[in-house]
């Protein structure tokens, strides 16, 4: 994928709270499509190797969460965090992180991530197929800007972080707004 391309069209299997379900686990399955998340909006999407992992939980996700107002001031409607994890894991991670602003998207089968060209093997860590770390600004389903960590390959020995950081994405938004104003 590159700037100007349309994001992959997929259906995500999500779990949403529904009190009508009752019981100790009042959630139901709900299919969400690419259009549900991206149509008619300008969003930041960032994807990472896994929920509950150190860099993801300590820096990237909290940075986007805390910086939401700054992103909104630059014309961003939503911020989405995606991982090749199922909805149960992503929902629990969102609760654990105390998310109020960032919304999680479970790409359990890696279909979207594969379509983005970002699916890599992380068998060296026992993860299996996961997302390479990246961020994108997506405007009405089209990639406006893409921030990919260097060295993308299967079983990378490190977890590069910087290009897809909230600070880098926000700086691009501010610079781009100034350049087009």
Beta strands, then each sheet from edge to edge (+ up, - down):
strand 1: 11-17
strand 2: 27-33
strand 3: 42-48
strand 4: 78-83
strand 5: 103-106
strand 6: 119-121
strand 7: 129-131
strand 8: 134-139
strand 9: 142-148
sheet 1: 1+ 2-
sheet 2: 5+ 4+ 3+ 8- 9+
sheet 3: 6+ 7-
end
